[in-house]
Amino acid sequence: MAVDYVLEDLMGKLGEFGKYQFLQFFLQVLSALTAGMHMLSLVTVSAVPEHRCFIEGLDDSILAVGPWNASALKFAIPTKANGELESCLMYDPTDLDSNTTIACEKYVYDTTYYKTSRTIDWNHVCDRRWMGAIVQTVFMLGVFTGAVTLGGLADKIGRKTVFCWSALFQLIIGVGVAFIPEYFSFMVARYLLGIVGSAGAYICGFVLTMELVGPTKAYCLWHKPSSVVRNSAMGLGSMCARLSGALTPLITLLDSFDPKIPAVLFGVVALASGFWVMFLPETMNQPMPESIEDGENFGKGDTWFSQCAGRKKRQNSIYPDDPEQMVPLKNIESK
């Protein structure tokens, strides 16, 4: 890996975490805040308020009083077991005697908390609820795309270049998406916002911050992302997390079959993940791998089961005194 000795000398004069590094760190935090805002913005922008079917003669009447809780609704809309009105069904107005239900053609929304939202504007409820979930999925796919492509691009043309251009496009798209009146254009804009908003600005900002802080000040983090091998593993883990985030809105749609399905599925995944973690090696006070060979040999025979059986004892830290020194584990352990 090439080293810029001029930069290293300059950073040595500035100090490992002085006023300059603190200012840069503060500015990078701002980029992280905007990335989080865009990721969670759909919680309010596409909020789903309580809704029911639009009833002719009641909701279009100027004499109607309290149309949301009017007693006349019980004769037009079936009720659930808990006494609440059905959100997506109504009695067939052409055959009221048989209590036949049909799907809503128009909706009335409870605007107590949300006067408007993308869900209200585009009726992303009932049989169109999947369209609202797809928007968040597409955004997370954009984050995934940016994590895959912009990292390598930043290594080629510079992290500041990618960071600044991402911030500029984040400003343009982030403001423009508020004025898009059409669903598919909105979805494309959210995809692009995921690329530049989270992956382009946040990840590059994180890397810049890590490179500006001296090794002794970042000692507690140095042993985690210091080598190319661990950086690749961290990037792979980040990509998997983005894919999981893209699938989550789709999994929640399974509550259409049974409200318990998403919770049970998330619980089973967490339980399976906890079980597989037991097979991972202990990393406390252990030197991290610095090469592919180290990664292949790391933690052999060291699992939760071996720790509990007492066959594998933890040892004190054997890191080299110089945190910038990168040598294979077998050379460290032979000392």
Secondary structure, 3 states (H helix, E strand, C coil): CCCCHHHHHHHHHHCCCCHHHHHHHHHHHHHHHHHHHHHHCHHHHCCCCCEEECCCCCCCCCCCCCCCCCHHHHHCCCECCCCCECCCEEECCCCHHHCCEEECCCEEECCCCCCCCHHHHHCCCHHHHHHHHHHHHHHHHHHHHHHHHHHHHHHHHCHHHHHHHHHHHHHHHHHHHHHCCCHHHHHHHHHHHHHHHHHHHHHHHHHHHHHHCCCCCCHHHHCCCCCHHHHHHHHHHHHHHHHHHHHHHHHHHHHHCCCHHHHHHHHHHHHHHHHHHCCCCCCCCCCCCCCHHHHHHCCCCCCHHHHHHCCCCCCCCCCCCCCCCCCCHHHHHCC
